[in-house]
Amino acid sequence: MNNLIWLMKASTKELNRVPTISVTGMLIAISVVLSFFNLVISNVLQISFSFLPLAAGGMLYGPVVGGIMGALSDVLGYFVRPNGPFFPGFTLNALISGALYGCFLYKKPVTLKRVILVSVLITIIVNMLLNPLWLSMMYGNAFIVLFTGRIIKNLVMLPINTSLLYSILKLVERIKIRDRWSG
């Protein structure tokens, strides 16, 4: 519990730094642009890679900044290019995802174990439980029908998303360390 409080305080302090604000803005912009390139399978099932910049922001600046990034990228993405009706549940999903990336990756080395753990948690909590719940509320479809339709998609996408996430985060970690040494 103390570790979580420390993470939140350290992440909140990141908001006072100009480099944090500028890099966060660029990562939000990249996330919004990546959200344009969704592979739409149906009106309730799509594949996107806009989570990658969100994960990088959570890793660099912590759960508070990651959560804010997630919420802002979701809202800005909707205003720039609406895809269906706006529903605040999806903004909550993005906030939770960013915060989870921050909790598991902030000020910690990027390891395959950590990346798999955060990917599995987000897949279960956000993709398989909350997304079908929000879609059920929006469209009146049965939760169990939406849930079962996501099982195969998430089983296929989990290793793809995890390997992409691990590769991108290792690259960000290497760049971050190189920048710190060059000074």
N, C-alpha and C positions, 0 to 999 in steps of 0.2 A: 504494500500500500504506500509506504514511504517513497519507494522508487517511482511509482506513478505520479505522486505529488511533485517529486523532484523533476520528473520529465515535463509535467505541465508548466511548472515555474520556469524552467530553462527554455522551453519552447515559447512561452509568452514573452520572455526577454528578447528572443530573436526578432520579435515584431518591431523593436526599437532601432534596428540596424538597417541602414539604407541598402546594403547589398542584399539583405533578405527580401526587402520589398521589391527590388528590381528583378532579382532572379525569380521570385515567386510570380511576379506579373508575367514574365516570359514563359514560365512553365504553365501558367493558366492559359495563356494564349495558345501554346502548343497543344494543350489538352482540348481546348475548344476546336481548334483546326482538326485534330485527330478525330473528334466526335462527328465531323462531317463525313468521314469515311467508314460508316457503319455498313456491315453486311447484314441486310435486313432479310430474315428468314420468314417472319410473319409479323403481324402488328403487335404481337406480344413476345417475339423472340428475335434478338439481334446480337451481332458480335461486334465489339469495338475494342480498340487499343488505347483509348484516351486515359486509361488508368496508369499508364507508364510515367507520364510527367507528374501525376499526382503522387505516385510512390516515391519518385525522386525528391519531390518537395518534402514529403513526410520524413524521408531519410535525412535530408539536409537540415531541416528546421524543426522537426518534432511534431507531436500530435496536435497541438493547438493550431500551428500554421498549416499543417496538413489538412485538418478539418476545415479550416477557413478556405483553403485552396479548393477543396472538393466542393463545398457549397457554392463558392463564387463561380467555379468553372461550370457547374451544372446550370446555374441561373443565367450566366452569360451565354452559354451554349444554346439555351432555350431562346433567348432574345435574339441572338444572331441568326439562328436557323431552327425555328420551332418544328418539332417532330411529334405531332399529336398535342393533346391538351397538357398544360402545365399541371404538375402534381407535386406538392411539397415532399411527399414520401421519397421521391427519387433524389431530391436535394439532401434529405436526411441520410440516404444511402451513401451519397458521395461524401458527406461529412464524416460518417462512420468509417468509410474506407480510408480516407486521408488520415484520420486519427489513428486507425489501427496500423497503417504503414509507419506512422510516426512512433507509436508505442513500441513496435518491434524492431525498428531499424535506426532510430535516432541515437547518435553517439555510440553506436555499436558497429562492430565489423560486419560486413555483409557476408553471411554464410548461407550455404545451400539450405541448411536446416531451418534458419530463420525465415528465409524466403518461402520455403515450402509451407511452414507453419502459418505465416500471415496469408499466403495464397489460399490455403485450405479454409482458414477462418472466414475470410471474405467470401469465398465461394459458398460456404454453408450459410453464414448469417445473412449476407447481403443478396447474393445471386439466387440462392435456393429457397430462402425463407421470406425475406422482406420483399424482393421483387415480385414474386407471385402474389403476395398479400396485397400489395399496392395495385397490381393489375387486376386482381379479383375485385377490389373495391371500385376501380375505375370502370371496368367493362362488364362486371356482373358474372364473369366466368367462375366456375367452381375452383377453389384454391387447389384442390388435389389434382385437378386436370392440368392446371398451369404448372404445378410442382413436378408432376411426372414428366411433362414435356421438357423440363429443364434438366432433368437428371442426365440424359445422354449428352446434351450440349455441354454441360459443365464437366462431365467426365472426359469428354474429348478435349475441351479447352483448358482444363486445369494444367496438364503438363506443358501445353504450348504457352500459356500465360506465365507459368512459373519459370520456364526456361528463358523466355523473353525478358521477364522481370529481373531474373538473376543476372543475365548478360548486361542489361542496361544499368543496373545498380552497381555492378562491378566496374563498369566504365566510369560512371559518375564518381564512385569512390576513388578510382585511380586518378581522375582529373582533379578531384578535391585535394588529395594528398600532394599531387604535383604542384598545385597552386599554393598550398601552404608552405612548401619548401622553397618556392621561388620568391616568396615573399612579401 
